[in-house]
Amino acid sequence: MQITGHPSSSRDKIWALLDLCKSASQSILACYNDEASSGLLLSKEDRTPLTQADLASHQILSGGLHRLKPELPLLSEECSPEEIADRHDWDSFWMVDPLDGTREFLERTGEFTINIALIEAQRPVLGLIYEPLSQSGSLGIVGEGAWRLRLEAGSWNSRPLATRALPAREMVILASRRHRNPRLDQCLELLSATHDLSRKNSGSALKFCDLAAGRGDCYPRFSPCSEWDVAAGDALVTAAGGMVLGLDGSPLLYNARDTLLSPHFVAVGDRSSSLWHELLECMV
């Protein structure tokens, strides 16, 4: 198997991550294709669902990442509190969602992903969002670039990704069909003063992939999610030319607070536009 089209300095790491995601995907799809296995196991304390696929993917990813970088700890959605009790002492670590979009998985929409981010000094420097059904992934390495990688005939083929310049009139908003709230309505109203808005709905971290590929312009998120839902997408969008900003206008920090819930944010493709900071200044 060969990987082409990206920096050779990162090739071994990328190959290993893709191979690991492929293995985790096989366990996810085994459950996905077996209704008896893919059902809800239990509801967590935050009432989010948990399936056998979440746990199987976590087990494969945790073992594989440890073999890849034994010195790096793991902060996964499925880690126990005891496993991450000293997380504030970590300067570098993996942040992982073994199955992002569990509700989409249960409803069989196909819109679920594996998210892996490498965090250094509270910022993601590498992000991989892998799509099990299509055997493909979107990878961003901050400072090096972003790529779409797809398994074809036993080889990983790649093409570069880049966000697009903000169009003069029509703006594509990336959103989840599940989430609507007053703050999102306010954001859309403010943006509609300067642009004609169209909306592209998708589940899980796929909105970050669309943004990095130039298929959208803005992904506003004002509903609850966790840092492992965001970190890989943050690295991907940043590497592709965009940015992810908190409501204070600053980049998001990870593992920097007592909670692992993500702050609300706006992810955008065209980082050169002044519109985004003007938008955040108007948000209340």
C-alpha positions as CSV (number, residue, x, y, z in Angstrom):
1,M,0.0,0.0,0.0
2,Q,1.3,3.4,-0.9
3,I,0.3,6.9,0.1
4,T,1.0,9.7,-2.3
5,G,0.5,13.4,-2.6
6,H,1.4,14.6,0.9
7,P,4.6,15.4,2.8
8,S,6.9,12.4,3.1
9,S,7.9,13.5,6.6
10,S,4.4,12.6,7.7
11,R,3.9,9.5,5.6
12,D,4.5,6.8,8.1
13,K,2.3,8.4,10.7
14,I,-0.5,9.0,8.2
15,W,-0.3,5.4,6.9
16,A,-0.6,4.1,10.4
17,L,-3.5,6.3,11.3
18,L,-5.4,5.4,8.1
19,D,-4.7,1.7,8.6
20,L,-5.9,2.0,12.2
21,C,-9.1,3.8,11.2
22,K,-9.7,1.1,8.6
23,S,-9.5,-1.6,11.3
24,A,-11.8,0.3,13.6
25,S,-14.2,0.9,10.7
26,Q,-14.5,-2.9,10.1
27,S,-15.7,-3.3,13.7
28,I,-18.1,-0.4,13.3
29,L,-19.5,-1.8,10.0
30,A,-19.9,-5.3,11.4
31,C,-22.3,-3.8,14.0
32,Y,-23.9,-1.4,11.5
33,N,-24.7,-4.3,9.2
34,D,-26.1,-6.5,12.0
35,E,-29.2,-4.8,13.5
36,A,-28.9,-7.1,16.6
37,S,-25.4,-5.7,17.3
38,S,-25.9,-2.1,16.5
39,G,-28.7,-1.3,18.9
40,L,-28.5,0.9,21.9
41,L,-26.5,-0.6,24.8
42,L,-27.2,2.2,27.3
43,S,-27.6,5.9,27.7
44,K,-24.7,7.7,29.4
45,E,-25.1,10.2,32.2
46,D,-25.5,13.0,29.6
47,R,-28.2,10.9,27.9
48,T,-26.1,10.4,24.8
49,P,-26.3,6.9,23.3
50,L,-23.7,4.2,23.5
51,T,-23.4,1.2,21.3
52,Q,-21.2,-1.9,20.9
53,A,-19.7,-0.2,17.9
54,D,-18.5,2.8,20.0
55,L,-16.8,0.4,22.5
56,A,-15.3,-1.9,19.8
57,S,-13.9,1.1,17.9
58,H,-12.5,2.6,21.1
59,Q,-10.7,-0.6,22.0
60,I,-9.0,-0.8,18.5
61,L,-8.0,2.8,18.4
62,S,-6.7,3.0,21.9
63,G,-4.4,0.0,21.4
64,G,-3.3,1.1,17.9
65,L,-2.5,4.7,19.0
66,H,-0.5,3.4,22.0
67,R,1.6,1.2,19.7
68,L,2.1,4.2,17.3
69,K,3.1,6.7,20.0
70,P,3.5,4.9,23.4
71,E,4.5,8.2,25.1
72,L,1.2,9.9,24.2
73,P,-1.9,9.5,26.5
74,L,-5.4,9.1,25.1
75,L,-8.4,11.2,25.8
76,S,-11.3,9.4,24.2
77,E,-15.0,9.8,24.6
78,E,-15.1,6.2,25.9
79,C,-12.3,6.6,28.4
80,S,-13.2,6.1,32.1
81,P,-12.8,9.1,34.5
82,E,-9.9,7.2,36.1
83,E,-8.0,7.0,32.8
84,I,-8.1,10.7,32.3
85,A,-7.9,11.9,35.9
86,D,-4.5,13.6,35.3
87,R,-5.4,15.0,31.9
88,H,-4.5,18.6,32.9
89,D,-0.9,17.5,33.2
90,W,-0.8,16.4,29.5
91,D,1.0,18.7,27.1
92,S,0.6,16.4,24.1
93,F,-2.0,13.7,23.6
94,W,-4.5,12.1,21.3
95,M,-8.1,13.3,21.4
96,V,-10.5,10.7,19.9
97,D,-14.1,10.2,19.2
98,P,-14.3,6.5,18.2
99,L,-17.8,6.9,16.7
100,D,-19.0,10.5,16.1
101,G,-22.7,10.5,15.1
102,T,-24.0,7.6,17.2
103,R,-27.5,8.8,16.7
104,E,-26.9,8.8,12.9
105,F,-25.4,5.4,13.2
106,L,-28.5,4.1,15.0
107,E,-30.9,5.7,12.5
108,R,-28.7,4.3,9.6
109,T,-28.2,7.6,7.8
110,G,-24.6,6.8,7.1
111,E,-23.4,10.1,8.5
112,F,-21.0,8.9,11.1
113,T,-17.2,9.2,11.4
114,I,-14.1,8.4,13.4
115,N,-12.3,11.5,14.7
116,I,-8.7,11.6,15.7
117,A,-6.8,14.7,16.7
118,L,-3.2,15.2,18.0
119,I,-3.2,18.0,20.6
120,E,-0.1,19.9,21.5
121,A,-0.1,22.9,23.9
122,Q,-4.0,22.9,24.0
123,R,-4.3,23.2,20.2
124,P,-4.9,20.5,17.5
125,V,-2.0,20.1,15.1
126,L,-3.3,17.1,13.2
127,G,-6.9,16.0,12.5
128,L,-8.2,13.0,10.7
129,I,-12.0,12.5,10.1
130,Y,-12.6,9.0,8.7
131,E,-15.8,7.9,7.0
132,P,-16.2,4.1,7.5
133,L,-18.9,3.6,4.8
134,S,-16.8,5.2,2.0
135,Q,-13.3,4.0,3.2
136,S,-12.1,7.6,3.0
137,G,-10.8,10.3,5.2
138,S,-10.1,14.0,5.4
139,L,-6.7,14.8,6.9
140,G,-5.3,18.2,8.0
141,I,-1.8,18.9,9.3
142,V,-1.5,22.5,10.5
143,G,1.2,24.3,8.6
144,E,1.5,21.6,6.0
145,G,-1.9,21.3,4.3
146,A,-5.1,19.2,4.0
147,W,-6.0,16.2,1.9
148,R,-8.8,13.9,0.9
149,L,-7.7,10.3,1.1
150,R,-9.6,7.4,-0.3
151,L,-8.8,3.7,-0.4
152,E,-8.8,2.4,-4.0
153,A,-7.5,-0.9,-5.2
154,G,-5.4,-1.4,-2.0
155,S,-3.8,2.1,-2.2
156,W,-4.5,5.4,-0.5
157,N,-5.0,8.0,-3.2
158,S,-5.1,11.6,-2.2
159,R,-6.0,15.0,-3.5
160,P,-5.4,18.4,-1.7
161,L,-8.2,20.2,0.1
162,A,-8.7,23.9,0.4
163,T,-11.4,26.2,1.7
164,R,-12.9,28.6,-0.7
165,A,-13.1,32.4,-0.8
166,L,-16.3,33.8,0.6
167,P,-18.7,34.4,-2.3
168,A,-20.1,37.9,-2.9
169,R,-23.7,36.9,-2.5
170,E,-24.6,33.3,-1.8
171,M,-23.3,31.8,1.4
172,V,-23.6,28.1,2.2
173,I,-24.3,27.4,5.8
174,L,-23.3,23.9,7.1
175,A,-25.5,22.7,9.9
176,S,-27.0,19.7,11.6
177,R,-30.7,19.0,10.8
178,R,-31.1,18.2,14.5
179,H,-30.0,21.5,16.0
180,R,-32.0,24.7,16.0
181,N,-31.9,27.3,18.7
182,P,-32.3,31.1,19.2
183,R,-28.6,31.8,19.0
184,L,-28.3,30.0,15.6
185,D,-31.4,31.9,14.4
186,Q,-29.7,35.2,15.4
187,C,-26.5,34.2,13.6
188,L,-28.4,33.3,10.4
189,E,-30.4,36.6,10.6
190,L,-27.2,38.6,10.9
191,L,-25.5,36.8,8.0
192,S,-28.6,37.2,5.8
193,A,-28.2,41.0,6.0
194,T,-25.1,40.6,3.7
195,H,-25.7,37.3,1.8
196,D,-28.3,35.0,0.4
197,L,-28.1,31.9,2.6
198,S,-28.5,28.3,1.6
199,R,-28.2,25.4,4.0
200,K,-26.5,22.1,3.7
201,N,-27.3,19.6,6.4
202,S,-25.2,16.7,7.5
203,G,-24.4,14.8,10.7
204,S,-21.3,14.2,12.8
205,A,-18.1,15.9,11.8
206,L,-18.9,15.8,8.1
207,K,-19.6,19.6,8.2
208,F,-15.9,20.2,8.9
209,C,-15.1,18.0,5.8
210,D,-17.5,20.0,3.6
211,L,-15.9,23.3,4.9
212,A,-12.4,22.1,4.2
213,A,-13.3,20.9,0.7
214,G,-14.8,24.3,-0.2
215,R,-18.4,23.0,-0.2
216,G,-19.6,25.5,2.3
217,D,-18.7,28.8,4.0
218,C,-19.7,28.8,7.6
219,Y,-20.5,26.1,10.3
220,P,-22.0,27.8,13.3
221,R,-22.4,25.6,16.4
222,F,-24.4,26.8,19.4
223,S,-25.7,23.5,20.7
224,P,-23.9,21.2,23.1
225,C,-21.0,19.0,21.9
226,S,-17.7,17.8,23.3
227,E,-14.1,18.7,22.5
228,W,-13.6,15.3,20.9
229,D,-16.4,16.2,18.4
230,V,-14.5,19.3,17.4
231,A,-10.7,18.9,17.7
232,A,-10.1,16.9,14.5
233,G,-12.3,19.2,12.5
234,D,-10.6,22.3,13.9
235,A,-7.2,21.0,12.7
236,L,-8.6,20.0,9.3
237,V,-10.3,23.3,8.6
238,T,-7.3,25.3,9.9
239,A,-4.9,23.3,7.7
240,A,-7.2,23.8,4.7
241,G,-7.1,27.6,5.1
242,G,-10.1,28.3,7.4
243,M,-10.4,28.9,11.1
244,V,-12.6,27.9,14.1
245,L,-13.3,30.7,16.5
246,G,-15.0,30.8,19.9
247,L,-17.6,33.5,20.5
248,D,-14.8,35.7,21.9
249,G,-13.1,35.6,18.5
250,S,-10.2,33.5,19.6
251,P,-9.1,30.0,18.5
252,L,-10.5,27.2,20.7
253,L,-8.3,25.6,23.4
254,Y,-8.6,21.9,24.3
255,N,-8.2,20.2,27.7
256,A,-7.9,23.7,29.2
257,R,-10.9,23.7,31.5
258,D,-12.6,21.4,34.0
259,T,-15.3,20.5,31.6
260,L,-14.7,18.7,28.2
261,L,-17.8,20.3,26.7
262,S,-16.8,22.5,23.8
263,P,-17.5,26.2,23.8
264,H,-19.8,27.4,21.1
265,F,-18.0,28.3,18.0
266,V,-18.1,29.5,14.4
267,A,-16.0,27.5,11.8
268,V,-15.4,29.4,8.6
269,G,-13.6,28.8,5.3
270,D,-12.4,32.2,4.3
271,R,-10.2,33.4,7.2
272,S,-9.4,36.7,5.3
273,S,-12.9,38.0,5.5
274,S,-13.7,40.6,8.1
275,L,-17.3,39.4,8.2
276,W,-16.7,36.8,10.8
277,H,-15.3,39.1,13.5
278,E,-18.1,41.6,12.8
279,L,-20.6,38.7,13.2
280,L,-19.2,37.7,16.6
281,E,-19.1,41.3,17.8
282,C,-22.9,41.4,17.2
283,M,-23.7,38.1,18.8
284,V,-25.1,38.3,22.3
